[in-house]
C-alpha cells in the first residue's frame, strides 16, 4: 500500500487525551510530524514525548482553542518547525448533555461547549487557512457527532454545535474546492473517553438510544460484570460498545489518502450499537 502519511505536518487539537491522544500517537508512528495541542500543556507534552521516544517527530503546545491568538501562535510555530501545515485535526470538544430545563446548572457548560466545539473549530481553521492556501494544498479534519444528524432531546446545545460543525465544514469544502480538503468524522457513542465526564445530566443521554434504552442499560451493566461477550469483541457482529481506537483509525485513514482523494464524511459505529441517530 502507498504511504500518504510519512512526512506530513499535522496539528491535532485536544491531543492530550481521548481521540486526540490516540490519533496523534498513530500519526506519529506512521511517520507524520505531529504538533500536539491541548489546553493542558503537560498532557500534550507527554504525548509528544512518547512519539519522540518511539523515533517520531512531535512538538507540544499549550493552547486554548477558544483563543484565536493561541491557535495562530501554534500554527506559526508548527510552520517554523516543520515548514508547512498539511493537516489540521479539529478534535477538541466537550459534551455537556442536559435538558433545557436544566439550564440553571448547565448554562456555564453550554457556553463553554459553544466556545470549544464551534468557535474552537472555527479558530483552528482560521489559523491554518491562509498557510494552506499559500502552500497550494491542505486538509482539515473536523470531529462532529451523530448528535449533529437531527435534533435529540437532552442534546439541544451539544447537538447544535455538532450540526454547526457539519455546516461549516461543507461550506468550507465548497469555498476551497481543490485547495483544502475537508473531512467530517462522526463518532457514535464511545463509552471509554473523557467526554462522559462533561455530561451535566446523565439522564439526558437516554434519548439517543430511544426504544433501545432498556437493552442498552442491560448491556451496559454487563460491562461492569465482566461478561459482556460479543458486546466488546470488535471481531463479532454483535459488537455493541465502540472503542476509541476505531475513531482514531478512521481519522488516520482519512488523512492517509493521495492529495487528490478527499474522504468527505465518515460515521463510525459498532455493528450492534444501540444509537438511533
C-alpha positions as CSV (number, residue, x, y, z in Angstrom):
1,X,0.0,0.0,0.0
2,X,1.1,3.5,-0.7
3,X,2.2,5.6,2.3
4,X,0.5,9.1,2.3
5,X,1.3,9.9,6.0
6,X,5.1,9.9,6.2
7,X,6.4,13.4,6.4
8,X,3.1,15.2,6.6
9,X,2.9,18.0,9.1
10,X,-0.3,17.5,11.2
11,X,-1.7,19.6,14.0
12,X,-4.0,17.8,16.4
13,X,-6.1,19.8,18.9
14,X,-7.2,18.1,22.2
15,X,-4.2,15.9,21.8
16,X,-3.6,15.3,25.5
17,X,-6.3,12.7,25.9
18,X,-9.1,10.8,24.2
19,X,-9.4,10.6,20.4
20,X,-6.8,13.3,20.0
21,X,-4.1,11.4,22.0
22,X,-4.7,8.2,20.1
23,X,-4.7,9.9,16.8
24,X,-1.5,11.8,17.5
25,X,0.2,8.6,18.5
26,X,-1.0,6.7,15.4
27,X,0.1,9.5,13.1
28,X,3.5,9.8,14.8
29,X,4.0,6.0,14.5
30,X,3.2,6.2,10.8
31,X,5.8,8.9,10.1
32,X,3.8,12.1,10.3
33,X,5.3,15.1,12.1
34,X,2.8,15.9,14.8
35,X,2.1,19.2,16.6
36,X,0.1,18.2,19.8
37,X,-2.1,21.0,21.1
38,X,-4.0,20.9,24.3
39,X,-5.2,23.3,26.9
40,X,-3.2,21.1,29.3
41,X,0.3,21.7,28.1
42,X,1.8,18.9,30.3
43,X,-0.6,16.4,28.8
44,X,0.3,17.5,25.3
45,X,4.0,17.2,26.0
46,X,3.6,13.7,27.4
47,X,2.0,12.6,24.2
48,X,4.7,14.4,22.1
49,X,7.4,12.9,24.2
50,X,6.0,9.4,23.7
51,X,6.1,9.9,19.9
52,X,9.7,11.1,20.0
53,X,10.8,8.3,22.2
54,X,9.4,5.9,19.6
55,X,11.5,7.5,16.9
56,X,9.0,10.0,15.6
57,X,8.8,13.8,15.4
58,X,6.5,15.7,17.6
59,X,6.1,19.1,19.3
60,X,3.7,20.2,22.0
61,X,1.9,23.4,22.7
62,X,-0.3,24.6,25.5
63,X,-3.2,26.2,23.5
64,X,-6.8,27.1,24.3
65,X,-8.8,26.6,21.1
66,X,-11.2,29.3,22.1
67,X,-8.4,31.9,21.9
68,X,-7.5,32.7,18.3
69,X,-4.1,34.1,19.3
70,X,-3.2,30.8,20.9
71,X,-4.1,29.0,17.6
72,X,-2.3,31.4,15.4
73,X,0.8,31.1,17.6
74,X,0.7,27.3,17.5
75,X,0.2,27.4,13.7
76,X,3.2,29.7,13.2
77,X,5.4,27.6,15.5
78,X,4.4,24.5,13.5
79,X,5.4,26.1,10.3
80,X,8.7,27.3,11.8
81,X,9.4,23.8,13.0
82,X,8.1,21.6,10.1
83,X,7.9,24.0,7.2
84,X,4.2,23.5,6.5
85,X,0.9,22.6,7.9
86,X,-0.5,19.8,5.8
87,X,-3.4,18.7,8.0
88,X,-5.3,20.1,10.9
89,X,-7.4,17.8,13.1
90,X,-10.0,19.9,15.0
91,X,-10.6,17.3,17.7
92,X,-11.0,19.3,20.9
93,X,-14.6,19.1,22.3
94,X,-16.9,18.6,25.2
95,X,-20.3,17.0,25.6
96,X,-22.4,18.7,28.3
97,X,-25.7,16.8,27.7
98,X,-28.6,18.3,29.6
99,X,-32.2,19.1,29.1
100,X,-33.2,22.7,28.5
101,X,-35.0,22.6,31.9
102,X,-31.5,22.0,33.5
103,X,-30.4,25.5,32.4
104,X,-29.6,26.7,35.9
105,X,-26.9,24.1,36.3
106,X,-26.0,23.7,32.6
107,X,-25.6,27.2,31.2
108,X,-21.9,27.7,32.0
109,X,-21.1,24.3,30.4
110,X,-23.2,25.1,27.4
111,X,-21.5,28.4,26.9
112,X,-18.1,26.6,27.0
113,X,-19.4,23.9,24.7
114,X,-20.2,26.6,22.1
115,X,-16.8,28.2,22.6
116,X,-14.9,24.9,22.2
117,X,-16.9,22.8,19.8
118,X,-17.9,25.6,17.3
119,X,-15.6,28.6,18.0
120,X,-12.6,26.4,18.6
121,X,-13.1,24.6,15.3
122,X,-13.5,27.9,13.6
123,X,-10.4,29.4,15.2
124,X,-8.3,26.3,14.2
125,X,-9.5,26.7,10.7
126,X,-8.7,30.4,10.5
127,X,-5.3,29.8,12.0
128,X,-4.2,27.4,9.2
129,X,-6.4,28.6,6.3
130,X,-4.0,31.2,4.7
131,X,-1.0,29.0,5.2
132,X,-2.7,26.0,3.4
133,X,-3.8,28.2,0.5
134,X,-0.2,29.6,0.2
135,X,1.1,26.0,0.1
136,X,-1.4,25.1,-2.6
137,X,-3.0,22.3,-0.6
138,X,-4.1,21.3,2.8
139,X,-6.6,19.1,4.7
140,X,-8.9,19.9,7.6
141,X,-10.5,17.1,9.6
142,X,-13.4,18.1,11.9
143,X,-14.9,16.0,14.6
144,X,-18.6,16.1,14.6
145,X,-21.1,13.5,16.1
146,X,-24.2,11.5,15.3
147,X,-25.9,14.1,17.6
148,X,-25.5,16.6,14.8
149,X,-27.6,14.5,12.4
150,X,-31.0,15.5,13.8
151,X,-32.5,17.1,16.9
152,X,-32.3,14.9,20.0
153,X,-33.8,15.6,23.4
154,X,-31.2,16.2,26.0
155,X,-28.7,17.5,23.5
156,X,-30.1,20.8,22.3
157,X,-26.8,22.7,22.7
158,X,-24.3,19.9,22.1
159,X,-26.1,18.7,19.1
160,X,-26.5,22.2,17.7
161,X,-22.7,22.7,17.9
162,X,-22.1,19.4,16.0
163,X,-24.7,20.3,13.4
164,X,-22.8,23.6,13.0
165,X,-19.5,21.7,12.5
166,X,-21.2,19.8,9.6
167,X,-22.5,23.0,8.1
168,X,-19.2,24.9,8.5
169,X,-17.2,22.0,7.1
170,X,-19.1,21.6,3.9
171,X,-19.4,25.3,3.3
172,X,-15.6,25.5,3.6
173,X,-15.2,22.5,1.2
174,X,-17.3,24.3,-1.4
175,X,-15.2,27.5,-1.0
176,X,-11.8,25.9,-1.0
177,X,-12.5,23.2,-3.7
178,X,-9.3,21.6,-4.8
179,X,-7.2,23.6,-2.5
180,X,-8.2,22.4,1.0
181,X,-9.8,19.0,1.6
182,X,-12.4,18.8,4.3
183,X,-13.4,15.6,6.2
184,X,-16.1,15.3,8.8
185,X,-15.8,12.4,11.3
186,X,-18.9,11.4,13.2
187,X,-18.4,9.0,16.1
188,X,-21.4,7.3,17.7
189,X,-21.4,6.7,21.4
190,X,-17.9,5.8,22.7
191,X,-18.0,4.9,26.4
192,X,-14.3,4.8,27.1
193,X,-13.5,8.5,26.6
194,X,-13.3,11.6,28.8
195,X,-16.4,13.0,27.1
196,X,-18.7,11.3,29.5
197,X,-17.2,13.4,32.3
198,X,-18.5,16.5,30.7
199,X,-22.2,15.4,30.7
200,X,-24.3,17.6,33.0
201,X,-27.3,15.4,33.4
202,X,-26.7,11.7,32.9
203,X,-30.4,11.1,32.2
204,X,-30.1,13.3,29.1
205,X,-28.1,10.6,27.4
206,X,-31.2,8.3,27.2
207,X,-33.0,9.8,24.2
208,X,-30.1,9.0,21.8
209,X,-30.9,5.2,22.3
210,X,-34.7,5.7,22.2
211,X,-36.6,2.4,22.0
212,X,-33.3,0.6,22.7
213,X,-32.9,2.2,26.1
214,X,-33.8,-0.9,28.2
215,X,-31.5,-3.1,26.2
216,X,-28.7,-0.5,26.2
217,X,-28.7,-0.2,30.0
218,X,-28.9,-4.0,30.4
219,X,-25.9,-4.4,28.1
220,X,-24.1,-1.6,29.7
221,X,-24.5,-3.3,33.1
222,X,-22.7,-6.4,31.6
223,X,-19.5,-4.3,31.1
224,X,-19.0,-4.0,34.9
225,X,-19.7,-7.7,35.5
226,X,-17.1,-8.9,33.0
227,X,-19.5,-11.0,31.0
228,X,-20.0,-8.7,28.0
229,X,-19.0,-11.3,25.4
230,X,-19.6,-10.2,21.8
231,X,-20.5,-6.7,23.0
232,X,-16.8,-5.8,23.5
233,X,-15.3,-8.0,20.7
234,X,-14.7,-6.0,17.5
235,X,-14.5,-9.2,15.5
236,X,-18.1,-10.1,16.5
237,X,-21.1,-8.8,14.5
238,X,-22.8,-8.2,17.8
239,X,-20.1,-5.7,18.9
240,X,-22.0,-3.1,20.8
241,X,-19.6,-0.7,22.5
242,X,-17.2,1.0,20.2
243,X,-13.6,1.5,21.4
244,X,-12.0,4.9,20.9
245,X,-9.2,3.3,18.8
246,X,-11.7,2.9,15.9
247,X,-12.3,6.6,15.8
248,X,-8.6,7.4,15.7
249,X,-8.2,4.8,12.9
250,X,-10.9,6.5,10.9
251,X,-9.2,9.9,11.3
252,X,-5.8,8.4,10.2
253,X,-7.5,6.6,7.3
254,X,-9.0,9.9,6.0
255,X,-5.6,11.5,6.2
256,X,-3.8,8.6,4.6
257,X,-5.0,9.3,1.1
258,X,-3.5,10.8,-2.1
259,X,-3.8,14.5,-2.2
260,X,-6.3,14.2,-5.0
261,X,-8.7,12.0,-3.0
262,X,-10.9,13.5,-0.3
263,X,-12.9,11.4,2.1
264,X,-15.7,13.8,2.9
265,X,-17.8,12.1,5.6
266,X,-17.2,9.1,7.9
267,X,-19.6,7.8,10.5
268,X,-18.1,5.1,12.7
269,X,-20.5,2.7,14.5
270,X,-20.2,-0.6,16.3
271,X,-22.2,-3.1,14.2
272,X,-24.5,-3.8,17.1
273,X,-24.8,-0.3,18.6
274,X,-27.9,0.9,20.2
275,X,-28.0,4.5,18.9
276,X,-30.9,5.6,16.7
277,X,-29.3,8.8,15.2
